[in-house]
Amino acid sequence: MDQIITITDKALEQIRTISQNENPNGNKGLRLAVTGGGCSGLSYKIEFSEFKERDNVLDFSGIKILIDPKSVIYLKGISLDFKDGLNGKGFSFDNPNAKNTCGCGESFTI
């Protein structure tokens, strides 16, 4: 089965580092979701979360990524990366489904 999303090695390394502090027991997964809001209408959400019954659970080198069924529609095909350059530091989403994105890159329209 093809993965719903891709995650760069740099993003996986950062998730692993954050997980040691925020998820020391390893009993949560990293949830990627889309919620209403933001300047373009839809916003990305990323957090450590408990598993839910209907989640899509993806495994990236031992890191569990959780995506709820509603968010899959918006996240299918994205690439999650981590940037730490002069223009800012943080996770970035490359979403081929987005028609428009805001300047901060945290919200988009389909």
C-alpha positions as CSV (number, residue, x, y, z in Angstrom):
1,M,0.0,0.0,0.0
2,D,1.3,3.4,-0.9
3,Q,1.9,5.8,2.1
4,I,-0.6,8.6,2.4
5,I,2.2,11.1,3.1
6,T,5.9,11.3,3.0
7,I,8.2,12.6,5.7
8,T,11.8,13.8,5.1
9,D,14.7,12.3,7.1
10,K,15.2,15.8,8.7
11,A,11.6,15.9,9.9
12,L,11.8,12.3,11.3
13,E,14.9,13.2,13.2
14,Q,13.2,16.3,14.7
15,I,10.1,14.3,15.6
16,R,12.3,11.6,17.3
17,T,14.0,14.4,19.3
18,I,10.7,16.0,20.4
19,S,9.2,12.6,21.1
20,Q,11.8,11.9,23.8
21,N,10.5,14.9,25.8
22,E,6.8,14.9,24.9
23,N,6.2,11.1,24.5
24,P,8.7,9.4,26.7
25,N,6.6,6.2,27.1
26,G,6.1,5.9,23.4
27,N,2.3,5.3,23.9
28,K,1.2,8.2,21.6
29,G,1.6,8.9,18.0
30,L,2.2,12.1,16.1
31,R,-1.2,13.3,14.9
32,L,-1.3,15.3,11.6
33,A,-4.7,16.9,11.1
34,V,-6.5,19.6,9.3
35,T,-8.9,21.9,11.1
36,G,-11.1,24.8,10.0
37,G,-9.5,28.2,10.5
38,G,-6.5,30.2,9.6
39,C,-6.3,33.1,7.1
40,S,-6.9,30.7,4.1
41,G,-9.7,28.6,5.6
42,L,-7.9,25.4,6.7
43,S,-5.0,24.9,9.1
44,Y,-2.6,22.2,9.8
45,K,-2.4,20.7,13.2
46,I,0.5,18.6,14.6
47,E,0.6,17.1,18.1
48,F,1.3,14.0,20.0
49,S,-2.0,12.2,20.7
50,E,-3.6,9.0,21.8
51,F,-4.6,6.5,19.1
52,K,-8.3,6.7,18.1
53,E,-10.3,3.8,16.7
54,R,-10.6,5.0,13.1
55,D,-7.1,6.6,12.7
56,N,-4.9,5.7,9.8
57,V,-1.7,4.6,11.5
58,L,1.5,5.0,9.4
59,D,4.9,3.7,10.5
60,F,8.0,5.7,9.6
61,S,11.1,4.0,11.1
62,G,9.2,3.2,14.3
63,I,7.5,6.6,14.5
64,K,3.7,6.2,14.4
65,I,1.9,8.9,12.5
66,L,-1.9,9.2,13.1
67,I,-4.3,10.7,10.6
68,D,-8.0,10.8,11.2
69,P,-10.3,9.8,8.3
70,K,-11.5,13.4,7.6
71,S,-8.0,14.8,7.4
72,V,-6.8,12.1,5.0
73,I,-8.7,13.9,2.2
74,Y,-6.7,17.1,2.7
75,L,-3.3,15.5,3.6
76,K,-3.0,12.8,0.9
77,G,0.2,13.4,-1.0
78,I,1.8,15.9,1.3
79,S,5.4,15.9,2.3
80,L,6.3,16.9,5.8
81,D,9.7,18.6,6.2
82,F,11.6,20.4,8.9
83,K,13.3,23.7,8.1
84,D,15.9,25.4,10.3
85,G,17.3,28.1,8.2
86,L,17.5,31.9,8.4
87,N,13.9,32.2,7.2
88,G,12.5,30.4,10.3
89,K,12.5,27.1,12.1
90,G,9.7,24.5,12.2
91,F,7.8,21.9,10.3
92,S,6.6,22.7,6.8
93,F,3.9,21.1,4.7
94,D,4.3,20.7,1.0
95,N,0.7,20.1,-0.1
96,P,0.1,19.4,-3.8
97,N,-3.7,19.7,-3.1
98,A,-3.5,23.3,-1.9
99,K,-4.8,25.9,-4.3
100,N,-3.7,28.8,-2.2
101,T,-1.6,29.1,0.9
102,C,-1.1,32.0,3.3
103,G,2.2,33.7,3.8
104,C,3.0,31.9,7.0
105,G,2.4,28.5,5.3
106,E,0.2,27.3,8.1
107,S,-3.1,27.5,6.3
108,F,-4.4,26.8,2.9
109,T,-7.4,26.3,0.6
110,I,-8.4,23.4,-1.6
